[in-house]
Amino acid sequence: MAAICDPSNRKLISPASAWEIAIKVSRKKLDLGAPYRGYIQMHMLRNNFETLPIIDEHIAGLIDMPYHHKDPFDRMLISQANYENVPIVSADVQLDSYGITRLW
């Protein structure tokens, strides 16, 4: 994806994404090929990604959000993207119904 490879772009990762990955690893639905502990941090540093902390405004954004998408992790990413006015990199076309910019 060109947007991720472009060094002039900030690359933000939500803790919600790491949380979802940890759950999938623990349920054996995702194999990272390495232990989870340290994996996310190592790849964030290697790829110059930054953490986008979850703040109260992101949580409050969930209150009035329509339920086009039921996944709680994706809903948090949508709220963060909406509040921060940043795009989401995802193949999930359901995100388009929220009026955010989706790249993929």
N, CA and C atoms as a LAMMPS dump frame, in Angstrom:
ITEM: TIMESTEP
0
ITEM: NUMBER OF ATOMS
312
ITEM: BOX BOUNDS ff ff ff
-5.0000000000000000e+02 5.0000000000000000e+02
-5.0000000000000000e+02 5.0000000000000000e+02
-5.0000000000000000e+02 5.0000000000000000e+02
ITEM: ATOMS id mol type element x y z
1 1 1 N 0.859 -1.175 0
2 1 2 C 0 0 0
3 1 3 C 0.903 1.235 0
4 2 1 N 0.7 2.079 -0.966
5 2 2 C 1.541 3.262 -1.165
6 2 3 C 1.485 4.21 0.022
7 3 1 N 0.32 4.383 0.628
8 3 2 C 0.186 5.315 1.763
9 3 3 C 1.038 4.873 2.949
10 4 1 N 1.143 3.574 3.156
11 4 2 C 1.955 3.065 4.266
12 4 3 C 3.44 3.192 3.937
13 5 1 N 3.794 2.974 2.699
14 5 2 C 5.206 3.036 2.295
15 5 3 C 5.736 4.454 2.174
16 6 1 N 4.861 5.429 2.042
17 6 2 C 5.275 6.822 1.882
18 6 3 C 5.816 7.353 3.211
19 7 1 N 7.116 7.664 3.302
20 7 2 C 7.701 8.108 4.57
21 7 3 C 7.176 9.463 5.051
22 8 1 N 6.516 10.211 4.177
23 8 2 C 5.986 11.506 4.606
24 8 3 C 4.655 11.365 5.36
25 9 1 N 4.052 10.185 5.323
26 9 2 C 2.788 9.96 6.028
27 9 3 C 3.033 9.447 7.438
28 10 1 N 2.249 9.955 8.376
29 10 2 C 2.239 9.378 9.724
30 10 3 C 1.447 8.081 9.659
31 11 1 N 1.938 7.074 10.328
32 11 2 C 1.264 5.783 10.349
33 11 3 C 0.857 5.498 11.79
34 12 1 N -0.442 5.551 12.034
35 12 2 C -0.986 5.44 13.379
36 12 3 C -1.628 4.074 13.58
37 13 1 N -1.353 3.464 14.716
38 13 2 C -1.934 2.17 15.069
39 13 3 C -2.691 2.333 16.379
40 14 1 N -3.93 1.89 16.386
41 14 2 C -4.755 1.948 17.582
42 14 3 C -4.448 0.76 18.492
43 15 1 N -4.461 0.966 19.806
44 15 2 C -4.364 -0.171 20.72
45 15 3 C -5.48 -1.189 20.481
46 16 1 N -6.597 -0.748 19.911
47 16 2 C -7.687 -1.68 19.599
48 16 3 C -7.218 -2.749 18.611
49 17 1 N -6.348 -2.392 17.691
50 17 2 C -5.833 -3.363 16.718
51 17 3 C -4.939 -4.394 17.401
52 18 1 N -4.052 -3.945 18.27
53 18 2 C -3.187 -4.872 19
54 18 3 C -4.017 -5.776 19.914
55 19 1 N -5.047 -5.222 20.535
56 19 2 C -5.937 -5.985 21.407
57 19 3 C -6.631 -7.092 20.605
58 20 1 N -7.155 -6.74 19.435
59 20 2 C -7.832 -7.735 18.602
60 20 3 C -6.862 -8.827 18.148
61 21 1 N -5.646 -8.44 17.783
62 21 2 C -4.632 -9.424 17.382
63 21 3 C -4.327 -10.364 18.535
64 22 1 N -4.159 -9.836 19.74
65 22 2 C -3.863 -10.672 20.915
66 22 3 C -4.984 -11.679 21.17
67 23 1 N -6.217 -11.247 21.03
68 23 2 C -7.351 -12.16 21.224
69 23 3 C -7.337 -13.252 20.159
70 24 1 N -7.085 -12.883 18.912
71 24 2 C -7.056 -13.882 17.839
72 24 3 C -5.91 -14.873 18.038
73 25 1 N -4.762 -14.398 18.494
74 25 2 C -3.636 -15.293 18.777
75 25 3 C -4.011 -16.248 19.912
76 26 1 N -4.621 -15.722 20.965
77 26 2 C -4.96 -16.572 22.117
78 26 3 C -6.013 -17.621 21.776
79 27 1 N -6.865 -17.314 20.796
80 27 2 C -7.913 -18.262 20.383
81 27 3 C -7.455 -19.15 19.225
82 28 1 N -6.162 -19.04 18.877
83 28 2 C -5.567 -19.839 17.795
84 28 3 C -6.222 -19.561 16.43
85 29 1 N -6.723 -18.337 16.248
86 29 2 C -7.298 -17.94 14.963
87 29 3 C -6.293 -17.152 14.129
88 30 1 N -5.121 -16.86 14.722
89 30 2 C -4.076 -16.12 14.023
90 30 3 C -2.726 -16.62 14.505
91 31 1 N -1.863 -16.946 13.563
92 31 2 C -0.498 -17.37 13.873
93 31 3 C 0.45 -16.306 13.347
94 32 1 N 1.134 -15.632 14.235
95 32 2 C 2.068 -14.577 13.85
96 32 3 C 3.409 -15.127 13.381
97 33 1 N 3.645 -16.402 13.618
98 33 2 C 4.941 -16.985 13.269
99 33 3 C 6.009 -16.652 14.288
100 34 1 N 5.593 -16.005 15.372
101 34 2 C 6.497 -15.614 16.461
102 34 3 C 5.623 -15.372 17.696
103 35 1 N 6.223 -15.377 18.877
104 35 2 C 5.426 -15.08 20.069
105 35 3 C 4.829 -13.665 20.005
106 36 1 N 3.619 -13.519 20.537
107 36 2 C 2.962 -12.213 20.51
108 36 3 C 3.761 -11.175 21.294
109 37 1 N 4.218 -11.54 22.494
110 37 2 C 4.893 -10.58 23.368
111 37 3 C 6.082 -9.941 22.646
112 38 1 N 6.026 -8.654 22.456
113 38 2 C 7.086 -7.904 21.789
114 38 3 C 6.912 -7.796 20.279
115 39 1 N 6.048 -8.621 19.7
116 39 2 C 5.867 -8.657 18.241
117 39 3 C 5.342 -7.328 17.705
118 40 1 N 4.276 -6.831 18.303
119 40 2 C 3.659 -5.587 17.821
120 40 3 C 4.644 -4.426 17.968
121 41 1 N 5.257 -4.309 19.146
122 41 2 C 6.191 -3.203 19.388
123 41 3 C 7.372 -3.248 18.424
124 42 1 N 7.896 -4.444 18.189
125 42 2 C 9.034 -4.586 17.273
126 42 3 C 8.649 -4.116 15.86
127 43 1 N 7.484 -4.534 15.391
128 43 2 C 7.069 -4.156 14.04
129 43 3 C 6.667 -2.686 13.95
130 44 1 N 6.16 -2.148 15.035
131 44 2 C 5.849 -0.715 15.029
132 44 3 C 7.125 0.106 14.913
133 45 1 N 8.142 -0.256 15.671
134 45 2 C 9.421 0.451 15.592
135 45 3 C 10.066 0.27 14.224
136 46 1 N 10.066 -0.94 13.73
137 46 2 C 10.69 -1.256 12.444
138 46 3 C 10.035 -0.497 11.289
139 47 1 N 8.729 -0.259 11.379
140 47 2 C 7.987 0.368 10.288
141 47 3 C 7.625 1.828 10.549
142 48 1 N 8.167 2.378 11.639
143 48 2 C 7.93 3.775 11.983
144 48 3 C 6.443 4.083 12.186
145 49 1 N 5.739 3.158 12.872
146 49 2 C 4.341 3.359 13.223
147 49 3 C 4.273 4.019 14.588
148 50 1 N 3.221 4.791 14.807
149 50 2 C 2.984 5.443 16.089
150 50 3 C 1.687 4.908 16.699
151 51 1 N 1.629 4.903 18.019
152 51 2 C 0.391 4.529 18.695
153 51 3 C -0.547 5.728 18.728
154 52 1 N -1.797 5.499 18.342
155 52 2 C -2.85 6.501 18.487
156 52 3 C -3.63 6.107 19.73
157 53 1 N -3.351 6.743 20.868
158 53 2 C -4.017 6.353 22.108
159 53 3 C -5.532 6.489 21.998
160 54 1 N -6.232 5.642 22.713
161 54 2 C -7.683 5.755 22.791
162 54 3 C -7.989 6.781 23.883
163 55 1 N -8.662 7.858 23.49
164 55 2 C -8.997 8.92 24.438
165 55 3 C -10.512 8.973 24.627
166 56 1 N -10.947 9.729 25.598
167 56 2 C -12.368 9.792 25.927
168 56 3 C -13.223 10.211 24.733
169 57 1 N -12.739 11.128 23.907
170 57 2 C -13.509 11.568 22.755
171 57 3 C -13.748 10.422 21.764
172 58 1 N -12.775 9.503 21.652
173 58 2 C -12.952 8.341 20.784
174 58 3 C -14.041 7.427 21.347
175 59 1 N -14.02 7.236 22.65
176 59 2 C -15.02 6.39 23.307
177 59 3 C -16.402 7.025 23.198
178 60 1 N -16.479 8.328 23.433
179 60 2 C -17.766 9.031 23.341
180 60 3 C -18.332 8.972 21.927
181 61 1 N -17.467 8.895 20.937
182 61 2 C -17.918 8.816 19.55
183 61 3 C -18.7 7.554 19.248
184 62 1 N -18.569 6.548 20.101
185 62 2 C -19.289 5.29 19.906
186 62 3 C -20.773 5.423 20.24
187 63 1 N -21.111 6.39 21.067
188 63 2 C -22.477 6.501 21.586
189 63 3 C -23.503 6.709 20.487
190 64 1 N -23.267 7.624 19.597
191 64 2 C -24.235 7.939 18.549
192 64 3 C -23.927 7.269 17.212
193 65 1 N -22.918 6.414 17.182
194 65 2 C -22.521 5.772 15.933
195 65 3 C -23.567 4.723 15.526
196 66 1 N -24.037 4.784 14.287
197 66 2 C -24.991 3.76 13.843
198 66 3 C -24.322 2.375 13.8
199 67 1 N -25.125 1.341 13.872
200 67 2 C -24.612 -0.027 13.911
201 67 3 C -24.578 -0.676 12.525
202 68 1 N -23.927 0.004 11.567
203 68 2 C -23.695 -0.627 10.268
204 68 3 C -22.699 -1.765 10.439
205 69 1 N -21.805 -1.603 11.396
206 69 2 C -20.748 -2.577 11.666
207 69 3 C -20.822 -2.934 13.14
208 70 1 N -20.829 -4.216 13.447
209 70 2 C -21.026 -4.655 14.83
210 70 3 C -19.716 -4.952 15.575
211 71 1 N -18.617 -5.143 14.861
212 71 2 C -17.356 -5.509 15.507
213 71 3 C -16.864 -4.368 16.391
214 72 1 N -16.685 -4.607 17.693
215 72 2 C -16.307 -3.513 18.599
216 72 3 C -14.932 -2.905 18.303
217 73 1 N -14.007 -3.703 17.811
218 73 2 C -12.684 -3.182 17.482
219 73 3 C -12.766 -2.258 16.269
220 74 1 N -13.48 -2.695 15.254
221 74 2 C -13.641 -1.847 14.065
222 74 3 C -14.413 -0.58 14.397
223 75 1 N -15.389 -0.677 15.267
224 75 2 C -16.153 0.508 15.66
225 75 3 C -15.244 1.534 16.349
226 76 1 N -14.301 1.055 17.167
227 76 2 C -13.36 1.976 17.806
228 76 3 C -12.461 2.618 16.756
229 77 1 N -11.98 1.834 15.793
230 77 2 C -11.142 2.398 14.731
231 77 3 C -11.905 3.456 13.936
232 78 1 N -13.173 3.199 13.676
233 78 2 C -14.01 4.167 12.961
234 78 3 C -14.137 5.45 13.772
235 79 1 N -14.407 5.311 15.071
236 79 2 C -14.549 6.494 15.922
237 79 3 C -13.246 7.292 15.98
238 80 1 N -12.126 6.602 16.095
239 80 2 C -10.832 7.287 16.115
240 80 3 C -10.576 8.004 14.789
241 81 1 N -10.831 7.32 13.675
242 81 2 C -10.606 7.931 12.359
243 81 3 C -11.494 9.153 12.177
244 82 1 N -12.722 9.037 12.618
245 82 2 C -13.661 10.153 12.496
246 82 3 C -13.2 11.345 13.337
247 83 1 N -12.883 11.118 14.587
248 83 2 C -12.487 12.209 15.48
249 83 3 C -11.157 12.843 15.05
250 84 1 N -10.199 12.012 14.66
251 84 2 C -8.862 12.5 14.295
252 84 3 C -8.776 12.952 12.844
253 85 1 N -9.839 12.673 12.068
254 85 2 C -9.866 13.011 10.648
255 85 3 C -8.674 12.396 9.905
256 86 1 N -8.511 11.092 10.105
257 86 2 C -7.452 10.331 9.437
258 86 3 C -8.092 9.15 8.711
259 87 1 N -7.461 8.675 7.637
260 87 2 C -8.015 7.516 6.921
261 87 3 C -7.713 6.212 7.653
262 88 1 N -8.476 5.191 7.292
263 88 2 C -8.242 3.833 7.782
264 88 3 C -7.752 2.997 6.611
265 89 1 N -6.732 2.19 6.847
266 89 2 C -6.275 1.237 5.843
267 89 3 C -6.966 -0.086 6.153
268 90 1 N -7.881 -0.484 5.269
269 90 2 C -8.666 -1.703 5.487
270 90 3 C -9.3 -2.155 4.181
271 91 1 N -9.497 -3.452 4.061
272 91 2 C -10.221 -4.006 2.922
273 91 3 C -11.714 -4.102 3.197
274 92 1 N -12.136 -3.777 4.404
275 92 2 C -13.528 -3.929 4.827
276 92 3 C -14.406 -2.814 4.262
277 93 1 N -15.193 -3.129 3.232
278 93 2 C -16.041 -2.129 2.582
279 93 3 C -17.188 -1.647 3.479
280 94 1 N -17.509 -2.399 4.528
281 94 2 C -18.557 -1.957 5.461
282 94 3 C -18.184 -0.633 6.125
283 95 1 N -16.912 -0.343 6.216
284 95 2 C -16.471 0.897 6.852
285 95 3 C -16.891 2.121 6.05
286 96 1 N -17.109 1.947 4.765
287 96 2 C -17.463 3.069 3.894
288 96 3 C -18.779 3.736 4.285
289 97 1 N -19.662 3.013 4.946
290 97 2 C -20.962 3.574 5.317
291 97 3 C -20.862 4.584 6.447
292 98 1 N -19.674 4.793 6.992
293 98 2 C -19.481 5.728 8.093
294 98 3 C -18.928 7.092 7.649
295 99 1 N -18.716 7.27 6.365
296 99 2 C -18.258 8.563 5.875
297 99 3 C -16.798 8.865 6.185
298 100 1 N -16.029 7.849 6.52
299 100 2 C -14.589 8.053 6.746
300 100 3 C -13.858 7.694 5.458
301 101 1 N -12.591 8.051 5.382
302 101 2 C -11.79 7.686 4.226
303 101 3 C -11.147 6.339 4.498
304 102 1 N -11.405 5.387 3.602
305 102 2 C -10.827 4.054 3.72
306 102 3 C -9.876 3.847 2.553
307 103 1 N -8.669 3.444 2.859
308 103 2 C -7.666 3.153 1.826
309 103 3 C -7.45 1.663 1.728
310 104 1 N -7.453 1.161 0.484
311 104 2 C -7.038 -0.213 0.184
312 104 3 C -7.409 -0.56 -1.191
